[in-house]
Amino acid sequence: MLQDALAGAGYPERVLVACSGGPDSLALAAVAAYFARRGHVDGRSISVGAVVVDHQLQPGSDAVAATAAAALRDLGLSPVDIRTVEVAATGIGPEAAARDARHTALEAAAEAANASVILLGHTLDDQAEQVLLGLARGSGTRSLAGMRPVRGRLLRPFLGLRRTDTLAICAAEGLEPWHDPSNADPAFARSRTRVEVLPLLEEKLGPGVAESLARTAAILQLDADYLEGVANDTFARLQEQSGSTVSLPEEALRALAPAVRFRVIARAAAAVGGQQPSYQRLLAAEALLRRRGSAGPVELPGGVSVYRLSLAQLLADGPSTPPGVPREGARCGKLVFRLQKPPQI
């Protein structure tokens, strides 16, 4: 499985394993160490290092990180880097804030080690939990598509393995993984999903629920990729941009299929520096297309305002016309996106 993932990544010469010391990432490190000892994959040269991120969220986290690093060195991985991070209170939730801090640290470690690939130990169980959480939150296709096997330099070669498989690998290699107590803490939605919801579904619906959820994610990844590709191409064709303002012709927007139209609106918000809008905010912005005359603004996350300028307004406006909203040659109204203030950090 790891061999196929590395082949798909073009046989990188330098690889980092992200390891918390838990069973999933430690099992991945053990498998990667096999190739490190051989020095090649399918005859292509490879060296494998590792990085341990200490989030400092629990007492004794530095000792846990040091123990994990020692185990990685014993496996023969080199170098082994410990990165200590501060998880800021950003208002996006502790799990998301920790993930952002961790990914920043991983990218920095990869740059320092000149590694083109970072291996992550997420399993099929993690993927199933991700899909369930997305369903519970009413998320869209991209969220329900779960974690990607490949995203940038991040590779997740264990998405086809169950958590029991990684425990078996650790046992076979004589490794003693650390079991994060937060994984069983009911204060976290993911922990409740792992400890209570998935086992209950397996009990009531029969075995295979986790595999079915992971299969759903794989199918939706294909759908999401296609729709996002269409939306990106459509946005590039329609958008008129100047400085911090983007405008889209309402006539062309109305003609789009809803699945594409909502994605184009979200893409426009991102283009001026905004964040991914919720479905409710996208509905509010899209509703401007059904208004008469100039309308809005609707506020989107990240300090973005979106409003409708009617054709009459576009033709009548003088020098005060917002940047990026041309008067000459206007044939229809426009949906205008403008960054009003920088996003809150």
Beta strands, then each sheet from edge to edge (+ up, - down):
strand 1: 14-18
strand 2: 40-41
strand 3: 44-45
strand 4: 47-54
strand 5: 80-84
strand 6: 117-119
strand 7: 150-151
strand 8: 154-155
strand 9: 240-242
strand 10: 245-249
strand 11: 295-300
strand 12: 304-309
strand 13: 334-339
sheet 1: 5+ 4+ 1+ 6+ 8+ 7-
sheet 2: 2+ 3-
sheet 3: 9+ 10- 13+ 12- 11+
end
